[in-house]
Amino acid sequence: MHFNSKKYRLLLICPLLPMQERISSILKKAQYRVECIQEEDKAILQIKESQPDLILLAPAGSTPAECKIISQLRNKVTTRTTPIIFISSIKDDSIIAECLNFDYTDFITKPLREKELLLRVKHQLLLLEATRTIRRQNERLQETIEARDKLYSVIAHDLRAPIGTIKMINSIIESQKDKIRNAGIRKKFEMINETTEQAFNLLENLLRWSRNLNGKTKVVRSNFDLAISIREVLSLFTAIAKSKNINLVNSVKKPVFVYADEDMIKTVLRNLISNAIKFTYPGGEVSIMLTEYNEQVSVAVKDNGQGIKKENQSKLLKDGQLCSTYGTKNEKGCGLGLLLSRDFIKLNKGKLRFKSKEGEGTIFYFTIPSSTDFPGKPLIDSLIPHTSVELPRHP
């Protein structure tokens, strides 16, 4: 890597004139642009004006004043990441260690050696250049990600309306399906209805996911009856479940009030129920159960379908991994719904977990706060004795 010392601006803070002249002479000889200042009190203002690439600090005496000076520099936005090199006669290891606890900081002890000074300065400037390169690359990457997310959002938004219209038309035809005498046409209509529902759910997830990534998702919590929400969501899947001859069982009969974002919870229910139907064989069953305990409500969506392969279980809810497999009738997904569900449950102060065994079925369950205190113990863990994977924690 070619190193051009002429492009770097250095600021030397040194109250002792002989020392200042010596250091300045060495640096200028190496073709650095050097600016000197004697008054430490004026250093902050001078740094703000000159914006140096590196600061050399050679205070008078052998007191721990260096730590105070660097602390002041690090508390300023303009000098928070500016490299600093101390030139001091301090012999106390504890003071040196304290100074080096600050980031972007190096230390030179007297007597000053010209070669060491130049090597330390070059080293810090090379690190600075690497940091700037990484920062520029991160900024470009962030711009690319934002452009991608915006594109996803636009595509999802623009396609949502026409597919929503098709979905509405399908709903009208569904109510008159018995009048279609040709069994083949009825079957094709069921396929169209199912495909449209899958496309609409995918677009809905994509739109919500892009908003969530852009930080535009707002959590609007309220007290609502979760039992009603479960019935409303289940009604959306009646036709699809019927077309696969899958029995939907709702065990939630009584009102259960929770404190969460109702729209988000409905999205989670849609994704979990949709997946359960997708991975259940014709003639199977998908059931929704609920347990109340310790100011929490736990909702479980259980199926007796094909289950999740063991090698896929550990990566199913991890960031950056869209794990997707074909359903029992070759239904295709992208795995986005589960990641969105995970994030929505976390935003509502809950957890999403699952248990699964290949060939026997899967149960996804999530917890959210209840709006009243319900005594009792959780029963969910006894439903399926399979290995569980907990939602990964984010910093």
Secondary structure, DSSP 8 states (H G I E B T S, - for coil): ----GGG-EEEEE-S-HHHHHHHHHHHHHTT-EEEEE--GGGHHHHHHHH--SEEEE--SSSSTHHHHHHHHHHTSGGGSS--EEEEE----HHHHHHHHTSTTEEEEESS--HHHHHHHHHHHHHHHHHHHHHHHHHHHHHHHHHHHHHHHHHHHHHHHHHHHHHHHHHHHHHHTGGG---HHHHHHHHHHHHHHHHHHHHHHHHHHHHHHHTT------EEEEHHHHHHHHHHHTHHHHHHTT-EEEE---S--EEEE-HHHHHHHHHHHHHHHHHTS-TT-EEEEEEEEETTEEEEEEEE-SS---HHHHTTTT-TT-------TT-----SHHHHHHHHHHHHTT--EEEEEETTTEEEEEEEEEBSS---S---GGGT--S-EEE-----
